Amino acid sequence: MLRCVPMKTTIGFLGVLICSAFAQQAPRGAAAGGGEARPRATVAPLFLKVDWVRPLSQDDTKVRYSPVQENVSDPNVEIKFYGAAGKQILTTGVPGSDVTPYGVWTGTAEGPFAVTFKLKNNYVDLTGLANIRWFTKTSGFHVVRPVVKLANGTLMVGDLAFSSVPKLSLSEFSLTNVRWIKLDPDRVVTVNSGPAAANPNNEIWVPNPDLSKVDEIGFADLMPGSGHGTGGYIQLGTIEVYGKTLPRIATSSSR
């Protein structure tokens, strides 16, 4: 049976709801008018962007080259390699292509490695709303891990791991809750942080790493590649780092 509600009752009920809503909103408006408004959270600004390009020195389109500084479009962004295998990775793709975009491919790396990027004149604050965006593709059990080098020279790899077997995929992530392990810069293997960081559970996380002044940001693959073809590798396209820019203060001796 259809239940009917008298119109007068409905209007009266709506009136109560409207009055209640205004009563709840009034204190918020009064508070906003009487004091300073809380600052709104804003997205961190772009710190650096890695766009891969093919320089004139790599004019043979049938050859995959070892990436060099000139493969990074922004001359203010410096590329750094860690581990002997870092110089064994190759360029891949077609510049300007949306289907097979230009980037780097690591199947020929014979050991673990890390590649990082830095601005010549600035550090970056990666705390708070800072984040990273990158395009990655992987094969086998290989994963892409974030790497940072602090202003004090400590190189660390994070516990985040990105994999995308079918195609290059965009990932965007914050470093707020990432746990870090120290990396040996020559061998690119995880190492402990010394007696001060000893843990009864045999964990070797870096205790309270300070990401407020970071020198370099990049990626690592802790497994050797499988060689040419599909098997085991990582591939990266465009990389963007968002965070607060901090000037590098040059020390000079006064006479």
Secondary structure, DSSP 8 states (H G I E B T S, - for coil): ------HHHHHHHHHHHHHHHHHHHHHHHHHHHHS----------EEEEE-B---GGG--TT------GGGBS-TTEEEEEESGGGGG-EEESBTT-SSSB-EEE-TT--S-EEEEEEETTEEEE-STT-EEEEEEEEETT--BEEEEEETTS-EEEES--B--SSS-EEEEEESTT--EEEE-TTT--EE---GGG--TT---B-SS--TTSEEEEEEEE-S----SSSSSEEEEEEEEEE-EEEE--------
